[in-house]
Amino acid sequence: MDKKFDSKPNNGALFSVKSKTNANQPDYRGDVLIDLSTFKQENGMIMVSLSGWKKTSKNGNVFLSLQAQKPYVKDEQEAPRVRQDQHIDDDDIPF
C-alpha cells in the first residue's frame, strides 16, 4: 500500500478506489490542501481551478496528482461575476 500522500499547499492527489461496492461510489478519492489566503472569497465561497496529472506510483497504482490555482482571467482583470439570483437574457449577449 502507498504511503500517505504528503500534501503541499494547493496540491493533492486522487487515488483510484479499489473496493467499490456499488456504481454510485467515486472512482477516485483523495485530499487537496487549500491555502485560502491565495484565493478571493465571495459570499463565503471561493472559485478554484484544478489541474490534474495521471501518474503511476512506485508500486503500480494509478492516481491523479492535483494542483489548485486561482482561475485564469485574461489580462489579469477581474471577470464580472453573475449572482445566482441574477438572470441573463440571451438578447444581452452580443453574438
Rosetta constraint file for C-alpha pairs under 8 A:
AtomPair CA 1 CA 59 HARMONIC 7.87 0.50
AtomPair CA 2 CA 57 HARMONIC 7.70 0.50
AtomPair CA 2 CA 59 HARMONIC 7.51 0.50
AtomPair CA 5 CA 12 HARMONIC 7.62 0.50
AtomPair CA 5 CA 13 HARMONIC 7.23 0.50
AtomPair CA 6 CA 12 HARMONIC 7.91 0.50
AtomPair CA 7 CA 11 HARMONIC 5.87 0.50
AtomPair CA 7 CA 12 HARMONIC 5.36 0.50
AtomPair CA 7 CA 32 HARMONIC 7.01 0.50
AtomPair CA 7 CA 33 HARMONIC 6.24 0.50
AtomPair CA 8 CA 12 HARMONIC 7.16 0.50
AtomPair CA 8 CA 33 HARMONIC 6.66 0.50
AtomPair CA 9 CA 32 HARMONIC 8.00 0.50
AtomPair CA 9 CA 33 HARMONIC 5.29 0.50
AtomPair CA 9 CA 34 HARMONIC 5.74 0.50
AtomPair CA 9 CA 35 HARMONIC 5.65 0.50
AtomPair CA 10 CA 32 HARMONIC 6.53 0.50
AtomPair CA 10 CA 33 HARMONIC 5.39 0.50
AtomPair CA 10 CA 34 HARMONIC 4.69 0.50
AtomPair CA 10 CA 35 HARMONIC 6.03 0.50
AtomPair CA 10 CA 67 HARMONIC 5.74 0.50
AtomPair CA 10 CA 68 HARMONIC 4.85 0.50
AtomPair CA 10 CA 69 HARMONIC 6.99 0.50
AtomPair CA 11 CA 32 HARMONIC 5.56 0.50
AtomPair CA 11 CA 33 HARMONIC 6.00 0.50
AtomPair CA 11 CA 34 HARMONIC 7.38 0.50
AtomPair CA 11 CA 65 HARMONIC 7.67 0.50
AtomPair CA 11 CA 66 HARMONIC 5.46 0.50
AtomPair CA 11 CA 67 HARMONIC 4.42 0.50
AtomPair CA 11 CA 68 HARMONIC 6.07 0.50
AtomPair CA 12 CA 30 HARMONIC 7.27 0.50
AtomPair CA 12 CA 31 HARMONIC 5.54 0.50
AtomPair CA 12 CA 32 HARMONIC 4.12 0.50
AtomPair CA 12 CA 33 HARMONIC 6.33 0.50
AtomPair CA 12 CA 65 HARMONIC 6.10 0.50
AtomPair CA 12 CA 66 HARMONIC 4.95 0.50
AtomPair CA 12 CA 67 HARMONIC 6.48 0.50
AtomPair CA 13 CA 30 HARMONIC 5.53 0.50
AtomPair CA 13 CA 31 HARMONIC 6.08 0.50
AtomPair CA 13 CA 32 HARMONIC 6.68 0.50
AtomPair CA 13 CA 63 HARMONIC 6.90 0.50
AtomPair CA 13 CA 64 HARMONIC 5.47 0.50
AtomPair CA 13 CA 65 HARMONIC 4.37 0.50
AtomPair CA 13 CA 66 HARMONIC 5.22 0.50
AtomPair CA 14 CA 28 HARMONIC 5.42 0.50
AtomPair CA 14 CA 29 HARMONIC 4.88 0.50
AtomPair CA 14 CA 30 HARMONIC 4.26 0.50
AtomPair CA 14 CA 31 HARMONIC 6.83 0.50
AtomPair CA 14 CA 63 HARMONIC 5.70 0.50
AtomPair CA 14 CA 64 HARMONIC 4.98 0.50
AtomPair CA 14 CA 65 HARMONIC 6.48 0.50
AtomPair CA 14 CA 66 HARMONIC 7.38 0.50
AtomPair CA 15 CA 28 HARMONIC 5.16 0.50
AtomPair CA 15 CA 29 HARMONIC 5.41 0.50
AtomPair CA 15 CA 30 HARMONIC 5.98 0.50
AtomPair CA 15 CA 61 HARMONIC 7.98 0.50
AtomPair CA 15 CA 62 HARMONIC 6.96 0.50
AtomPair CA 15 CA 63 HARMONIC 4.52 0.50
AtomPair CA 15 CA 64 HARMONIC 6.42 0.50
AtomPair CA 16 CA 27 HARMONIC 5.72 0.50
AtomPair CA 16 CA 28 HARMONIC 4.29 0.50
AtomPair CA 16 CA 29 HARMONIC 6.50 0.50
AtomPair CA 16 CA 61 HARMONIC 7.78 0.50
AtomPair CA 16 CA 62 HARMONIC 6.74 0.50
AtomPair CA 16 CA 63 HARMONIC 6.03 0.50
AtomPair CA 17 CA 26 HARMONIC 7.14 0.50
AtomPair CA 17 CA 27 HARMONIC 5.35 0.50
AtomPair CA 17 CA 28 HARMONIC 5.33 0.50
AtomPair CA 17 CA 29 HARMONIC 6.57 0.50
AtomPair CA 20 CA 25 HARMONIC 6.27 0.50
AtomPair CA 20 CA 26 HARMONIC 7.84 0.50
AtomPair CA 20 CA 27 HARMONIC 7.78 0.50
AtomPair CA 21 CA 25 HARMONIC 7.45 0.50
AtomPair CA 28 CA 63 HARMONIC 7.89 0.50
AtomPair CA 32 CA 66 HARMONIC 7.40 0.50
AtomPair CA 32 CA 68 HARMONIC 7.95 0.50
AtomPair CA 34 CA 68 HARMONIC 7.34 0.50
AtomPair CA 35 CA 39 HARMONIC 7.65 0.50
AtomPair CA 36 CA 40 HARMONIC 7.85 0.50
AtomPair CA 38 CA 70 HARMONIC 7.62 0.50
AtomPair CA 39 CA 46 HARMONIC 6.52 0.50
AtomPair CA 39 CA 47 HARMONIC 7.53 0.50
AtomPair CA 39 CA 48 HARMONIC 7.70 0.50
AtomPair CA 39 CA 70 HARMONIC 6.16 0.50
AtomPair CA 40 CA 46 HARMONIC 6.10 0.50
AtomPair CA 40 CA 47 HARMONIC 7.69 0.50
AtomPair CA 41 CA 45 HARMONIC 5.41 0.50
AtomPair CA 41 CA 46 HARMONIC 4.87 0.50
AtomPair CA 41 CA 47 HARMONIC 7.94 0.50
AtomPair CA 42 CA 46 HARMONIC 6.29 0.50
AtomPair CA 47 CA 70 HARMONIC 7.09 0.50
AtomPair CA 47 CA 71 HARMONIC 6.86 0.50
AtomPair CA 48 CA 68 HARMONIC 6.11 0.50
AtomPair CA 48 CA 69 HARMONIC 5.86 0.50
AtomPair CA 48 CA 70 HARMONIC 5.54 0.50
AtomPair CA 48 CA 71 HARMONIC 5.99 0.50
AtomPair CA 49 CA 68 HARMONIC 5.63 0.50
AtomPair CA 49 CA 69 HARMONIC 5.15 0.50
AtomPair CA 49 CA 70 HARMONIC 5.83 0.50
AtomPair CA 49 CA 71 HARMONIC 4.94 0.50
AtomPair CA 49 CA 72 HARMONIC 7.83 0.50
AtomPair CA 50 CA 66 HARMONIC 6.65 0.50
AtomPair CA 50 CA 67 HARMONIC 5.67 0.50
AtomPair CA 50 CA 68 HARMONIC 4.68 0.50
AtomPair CA 50 CA 69 HARMONIC 6.44 0.50
AtomPair CA 51 CA 66 HARMONIC 5.65 0.50
AtomPair CA 51 CA 67 HARMONIC 5.27 0.50
AtomPair CA 51 CA 68 HARMONIC 6.62 0.50
AtomPair CA 52 CA 64 HARMONIC 5.82 0.50
AtomPair CA 52 CA 65 HARMONIC 5.43 0.50
AtomPair CA 52 CA 66 HARMONIC 4.56 0.50
AtomPair CA 52 CA 67 HARMONIC 6.55 0.50
AtomPair CA 53 CA 64 HARMONIC 5.31 0.50
AtomPair CA 53 CA 65 HARMONIC 5.08 0.50
AtomPair CA 53 CA 66 HARMONIC 6.63 0.50
AtomPair CA 54 CA 62 HARMONIC 7.01 0.50
AtomPair CA 54 CA 63 HARMONIC 5.86 0.50
AtomPair CA 54 CA 64 HARMONIC 4.61 0.50
AtomPair CA 54 CA 65 HARMONIC 6.46 0.50
AtomPair CA 55 CA 62 HARMONIC 5.71 0.50
AtomPair CA 55 CA 63 HARMONIC 5.40 0.50
AtomPair CA 55 CA 64 HARMONIC 5.97 0.50
AtomPair CA 55 CA 65 HARMONIC 6.79 0.50
AtomPair CA 56 CA 60 HARMONIC 5.59 0.50
AtomPair CA 56 CA 61 HARMONIC 5.46 0.50
AtomPair CA 56 CA 62 HARMONIC 4.39 0.50
AtomPair CA 56 CA 63 HARMONIC 6.13 0.50
AtomPair CA 57 CA 61 HARMONIC 5.21 0.50
AtomPair CA 57 CA 62 HARMONIC 6.36 0.50
AtomPair CA 57 CA 63 HARMONIC 7.44 0.50
AtomPair CA 72 CA 76 HARMONIC 7.74 0.50
AtomPair CA 73 CA 77 HARMONIC 6.24 0.50
AtomPair CA 73 CA 78 HARMONIC 6.67 0.50
AtomPair CA 73 CA 79 HARMONIC 6.44 0.50
AtomPair CA 82 CA 86 HARMONIC 6.38 0.50
AtomPair CA 88 CA 92 HARMONIC 7.14 0.50
AtomPair CA 89 CA 93 HARMONIC 7.50 0.50
